[in-house]
Amino acid sequence: MSEDDKPGGKPTTKAKAKIPNAQNIRSPEFRPHGISAGRGSGLNRPSALTAAQARRRRRLTILALVLAGVLLAGFVWWWINRPPPEIEVSGKFAAKPTVEIPKKLAPEGKRKVTTLIKGDGPEIKKGDTLYAQYVFYQWSKDRDEEDRSVKSKSKELASSYERDAQGQSQPLVVGESGIKGFDEGMIGQTGGSRVLLQIPPSEGFGDDGAQLGLTKSDWVVFVVDVQAVVHEKQGPEGTEKKLDDKSLPKVEDKGDGKAPKVTIPDRDAPDKLRVETLVEGNGPALEKGDDAVLNYQGTLWDTGKEFDSSWKSGTPAKFPIGTGQTVPGFDKGLTGAKVGSRLLLVLPPSEGYGKEGRPPTIKGDDTLVFVVDVLAKVRK
């Protein structure tokens, strides 16, 4: 046992520490035991919000997060299901439209027919004659090596609006155009409609397309304004009027869309214009400046010889009304006539071709007899 451990030995030396006076401690060094300044740069302070306000803030935060999630989900759904680009057509009816075919829209699938303007005219059937304005385009697949979004290219090929400066619509017989997609696509449409047709190569121009610069893989895009529809074998439609005047020609209806039989009486021709309504139609009346679609037959009074007939040509004719572009008696007799009517017109030379006539068929003193069926009024 060491001396130090023995009872009564030398007392153990104790370490001494100098404790600074609290007044000499700088505040940054003073950390009372058990009190933490907490994490971060600032001291924990009691919230200025009441419990109700804190709950409201939490609810608003949750609501904002939910709304953000809904908006994000909606955008994603729209992006995935967004509609593909479409061909856009603008402009008024019977005037050349502006047609925009997106480069991002590839021609594919089957024929597509879109009614851009729905008319209230007659429904189109196979064999009907359409008086229409149209424009059509070549539409081809494309692959741009620099821009992968480019899928097609297009070019205007022809337009009846520009080809005919006076805006004369072109007659087209449905089923005889030689373009299957056009013929079948127009069936069921109505007069007064604007129709967009996207026609695949198998229903297009076929071998004739090469003359237009079309290849066998090219689609065709048509925009058609249907200004009038005449049914196959269409005749007068309305109320029949009896004509018992024996001084005028006798008109017999043969029906089935055929030309009537006209018998000239054995007497002198009248020296003034005669206009007689044989059938009064139920349609709109023709006005000055209108274009009318007519079937007509012209006969010479003196000889009974027929000199002109749209029935024989097989296609109704379109005439301007009241503008001086036909013989005077025609203008006067048709102005005010209703669609669906059949008229008898007797034109003395002054109301026909005058003293000069129309050699060699019509002499200067010939009286003309017309039977006219008013089939349609062209929409503008």
Buried (B, 14 or more C-beta within 10 A) or exposed (E): EEEEEEEEEEEEEEEEEEEEEEEEEEEEEEEEEEEEEEEEEEEEEEEEEEEEEEEEEEEEEEEEEEEEEEEEEEEEEEEEEEEEBEBEBEEEBBEBBEBEBBBEBBBEEEBBBBEBEEBEBBEBBEEBBBBBBBBBBBBBEEEEEEEEEBBBBBEEBEBBBEEEEEBBBBBBBBBEBEBBBBBBBBBEBBBBBBBBBBBBBEBBBBEEBEEBEBEEEBBBBBBBBBBBBBBEEBBBBBEEEEBEEEEBBBBEBEEEEEBBEBEBEEEEBBEEBBBBBBBBBEBEBBEEEBBBBBBBBBBBBEEEEBBBBBBEEEEBBBBBBBEEEBBBBBBBBBBBBBBBBBBBBBBBBBBBBEEEBBEEEBBEEBBBBBBBBBBBBBBB
